[in-house]
Amino acid sequence: MKKYIITLFLLATLNVLSFGQCPKPDPLSINSTTGVWEGVYTQNGEFINFTMQVEAKRKRLSARVDIPEMKVKNISYKARICRGQELHVENNSIDSSIEFITRPKENGTMSGRVIFKQNGQGTGHEVFTAKRTALIASK
């Protein structure tokens, strides 16, 4: 009986260890994030076009974003690869912020979420998709 209980315990432990964990994401390279990305995001049920240019200088990322419908052109954004192997592109103004969170795919596309905040409070979570239309060499 004791062997039976130990065997069941070992099988249950192995089952939890093998099926209960998500695989660790592959490292996200700077080169996979850089380029000119054209896409669309949703905001209040509307589709908003944008262009995001992500560059790397001395292994540091930066971004510029154009949003023609909002008459936003060439606005600087902070860009970083977080511990979860996602690209975060964020702009903070005095009382609001917008952040794109994604993981670019090898096929030159990315999709993710956009987080809007007003006075430090979340006002909405939306989605976006984009396709790389040009490469930018790292400097």
N, C-alpha and C positions, 0 to 999 in steps of 0.2 A: 504494500500500500504506500509506503514511504517513497519507493522508487517511482511509483505512478504519479504522485503529487509533484515530485521534483521534476519529472519529465514534462508534465503539464505546465509547470511554472517556466521551465526553460523554453518550451515552444511558444508560450504566450509572450515572453520577453523578446525572443527573436522576431516574432510577428510584429510587435510594437516598434522595435528598432528598425526593421526593414521597410515597413509600410507607413510608419507614423511620422516620418520626417520628409520635408521637402528637400530636393537637391539644392546644394549651394550654387548660386548663380555664377556663371563664368565671369571673369573680370571684364569690365567694360573699358575698352581702349579709347584714348583721346581721339585717335584717327577715325573711329567709328561714329563719333559725335560731330566732328567738324564738317562744315559744308554749308551750302545754302539750301534751306528746307522751305518748301512752299506747301501750305496746308490750309485747313479750315478748322475752326473750333465752334462750339455752340455756346450761346449766351442768351438766356431767357427765350429759348426756343428758336432763335435765329442762327443762321450760319454766317460766321465772320471769317473772311479770308485774312491770312497773315503770311509774312515771309520772315524767316528767322535765319540769321547768319551767325554760325558758331565758329569761332576761331580759337586757335591755340598758339600762344606766344610763351616761349620758355616753359612749356608744360603747364601753363595756366590757361584755363578756358575763359572766354568772354563771349557775349552775344549782343546782337543788335536786332531789333524787331521793327517791322513795318506792319501797320494795320490800316489799310487804306480807308475802310468804311468809317473809321474813327478819326481819320486825318492824323494818324500817328506815324511818324516817319523817323527811322534811324535812331530809335531810343535804346540806350545802353541797358543791358541786363547783366546780372551776375550769373555765371554758369559754373556748375561744379558736378562732379560725380560723387554721389553719396555712398555711404557704407553698404547700402542695399543694392549697389551696382545699377543705379538709375541716374539719369541726367536730370538735374534740376536747373531750370532757367527762370530767374526771378527778378522782378523790378519792384522796388518799394518807393513810394512817394510819401509825402507828409502824412496823409491819412488813408492811403489805400495801397494795395499790392496785388500783383497777378503773378502766378507761378505755374509754369509748365513742368510736368513731371512725366518722364518717359524712359524707355530703353530702346534705342535705335536697333533695328534688325539688320542682318547682313544683306538683305535684299534692297537696302536703301530706303526703307520706310520706317516710320515710327508712329505710334499712337499712344495716347496716355490721357492724363487728366489735367485740367486747368482749375486752379483754386483762386478764387477772388476773395479779397478781404477788404473791409472798410472799418477804419478805426480799430484795427487789431482783431476784429470779429469776422469769422467766416461768413460770407454772403452767398456763396455758391460753389458747387463742384460741377464742372462740366467736362466734356470730352473733346479731344482733338485728334486729327490724323494729319500726317505730312509726308512728303516724298522729297528725297534729296535730288535737287536739280543741278547742282554744281559741287565740285570738290574744292576744298581750300587746303593748301599745304600748310602743315605745322611749321612754325618759325622758332 
